Each structure stands twice: as C-alpha cells, then as structure tokens.
C-alpha cells in the first residue's frame, strides 16, 4: 500500500536491554515536528540529559525520514540521522539520499530512536512488520574477502561503471602488465550500475 505523510509510528530500540517499543505520538506531534531534523531535535531534548557524554550510553541516535520521503515527487528520497555531536556538544545532524529512508517509510515507520549501548555487536532486522535485534557476531571484523559475500555487495572485480561522453577518461599503463589500462571517472551525468 502506498501511503505518504506519516504512519504515526516511531520505533524505539534499547540496545542495552535488547528491547523495542512503539510510540504513536499522534497528529499534533507530526504537525509540530514534521520529520527529519524536527524529530531529531525533539528526541534529543527529551532523552539526552544535560551534560551527557556524546560518546556515552546516554546519547541517542535518531534516524528520521522527512514527511515526503518516499512520495513520488522530486527530492523525496532524503532522511536525516542525528545525535548529540561529539565535535560541538550540541545538535549533530546529517542528511542522506537514496532509497533507505523511503524503504523505512514503506516498512511503516516514521523514525527509529536508538537508546543505550549493546555489549556485543547486533543489528536491527525489520521485515513485514516484525522487528528483531539480532546477534551480529558473524559480521564483526570479517576479512576483506568475506565482506562482499556477507553484505551481498559486488566484489570490486565484478563492479562495473558505465561511462558517458561527459566522463573524464584517461589511459595509463598498468603497473603489473605494462599494458594500457582505462580509468573512468563518473560524473553526475553518467549513471552508475
């Protein structure tokens, strides 16, 4: 089901207790804070005590898509990630684009608030309305050759870049074989595959 705006569901994840709960804040909340930076600011003020160490367990991490994230409009693929900044001790926030925020919205969530610290590596699994905190020991410090297999990413040898006429291209000799090697630098006009 395509739904835009908000779902009225904020997922809270307590990594220390390995528990989750759902907050349904209501229309007035979303009219006041909307999404993204507004949600991050609200939860930082609500949960992070004055003087908390930005790198300590009292800090929280908030992932919050915008209200229009996932909607079929240009620029609606943004989400914000924020916490108390270790650099400034104040509001720290960054934005990212792509599909992640839209997929979180399609999964039925308006944001995720992480609390506490896990003593062991874990990851959050969200699938068809189910939420689980799963052990990630098998993902911890893998060898470089195992990382693409584990994450499902392509290995560097299998990655391809489609270059366009606007890409900068130069030829150089390969240090191993001495044969010419082609190096492409993709520009925004050239899509990546």
N, C-alpha and C positions, 0 to 999 in steps of 0.2 A: 504494500500500500504506500503510495506516495503521499507524504504529509510534510508540510512546510511550516515554519514558525517554530513551535516548540512542542515537546511531548509532556512537559510537566514532570520530568524525571531526572533527578541528579543522583548519580551513583557515588556513594562514599565507600572507600576501601581503606580499612585499617590494616596496614601491613604488619604491625606489631601483634595484633590479636588474630590475624588472618581471618577477618570477618568483613562482611559487606552489609550495607543497608541503603535503602532508597529514600530519598527526600522528595516530596511532592509539594513544592513551595506555592503553587497557585498563580493565577493570572496577574495579581498585583505585583508579585515578585518579578515576573518577566517583563511587565510594563515598566518597572523601575530600573532593572539592571540589564535587560535585553539579553545579551550573551557576551561571549568573548571577554574583553577587559572588564566589563561591568561585573560579571560573575566572579572573576578572579579577585577584584578589589573587595567585593562583598565577603567572600570566604576568607581572605587574608585578615580582614578586620575582625571577623567573627571567631576564627580559630587560632590565630597566631598571637600568643601573648607578647606584650611589650617587653623588649629586651631579649627575645628568643634568638638563639644562635641560628643563623640562616642555614648552616650545615648540620644542625642538630635535629633530633626527632620531633621537636615541637613545631618545626616548619611544615608546611603542607605543599603539595604540588597539585595545581588545578589545570585540567585540560578542558577548554570550553570553546565549542564551535559558536559562530555567530548565529543570529536568528535566521538569516537567509542561507546559511550553509546547506548545500545540497539542493537548493531550489534551482530550477532551470533558468537562471539569469547569469549574465556575465559577472565574474568576480566573486561568485558564491561558493568558492572552494577553500575558504580560509578558516583556520581555527587558531586559538591562542593558547599558549602554555605559560603559566606564571607561578611564582613563589616569592618569598622574601629573598631579595638579592644579596648574595654574599659580597658583591662588589660595593654596593651602596648602603645596604641595610634597610632599604626601602622597597617599594614596589618593583618587582622584576618581571617583565613580560616579553614574550616574543611571539611572532606570528609565523605561520607556515601555510603553504598552499598544497594543493593536490587532492587526493581522494580520501585521506584519513578522516578528516572532520565530517565529510558527507557520509562516509560509511558509519561513523559513530551515530550520526543523526538517524540514518536508515535502520540502525540496530535499536532505535527507540530511546536514546539517551541525549540529554541536553548538556551534559558535562560529567566529568569524573573528578572527584576530590580524593587525593591520596593522603592518608594520615599515617604517622609513625614510620618505623623502620623495621624491615624484616631482618632477622639474624642470618638468614640464608637466602640465596638467590631464588626469586619467584617471578612469575609473570601472570598477568591478568588475562583470562580467557573469557571472551564474550561471544556467545553463539546462540541464535534463536531464542533470546530472552533469558538464557542461562548465563550466570556469572560465576566464575571459579577463580580462586587464587591457586595456581599450580606451582609445584616444585620445578625449579629451573636449573638444578644441579647439572643436568646433562648438557646445558647450554653454556655453563660457566667455563671461561677460559679455554675454548676449543682451539685446536690447531688451526692455522690459517687455511689448510686444505679442507678441513671439515666444515668451516663456516658457511660456504655457499650451499652445501648439501643440507645442513641443518635449517638454514633460513629459507631455503627454496630459491635463493638468488642464483643468477647465472654465474658461472665461473668466468674470470677475466678472459680466458681463451675463447669462450663461446659468446662473449658480448659483442654486439655489432653496433656501429654508429653509421647512420645513413647521412651522408653529407650532401649538401646542396651547392649550387653555384656560389652562394654567398659565404660558404665556409672557407676559412683560411686553410690552405693546403700547402705543405712543403715536402720536398723529398730529401732524404738524408740517407747515409749509408748505415746499415745495421752493424753494430759493433761486433756481433758474432760472425756473421757470414760475409760481410763486406758488400752484400747486395743492397740495392736501393730499397728503402722502407718508406711507406707512405704514412704520414701522420696527418690526421684531420683534427681541426678544432671546430666543434659545433657552435654555431651562433644561434640566437633565439629564433631565427627564421628557419633553421634546419631541425626538424623533429628527430627525437632520439627513439630508437626501437630496442 
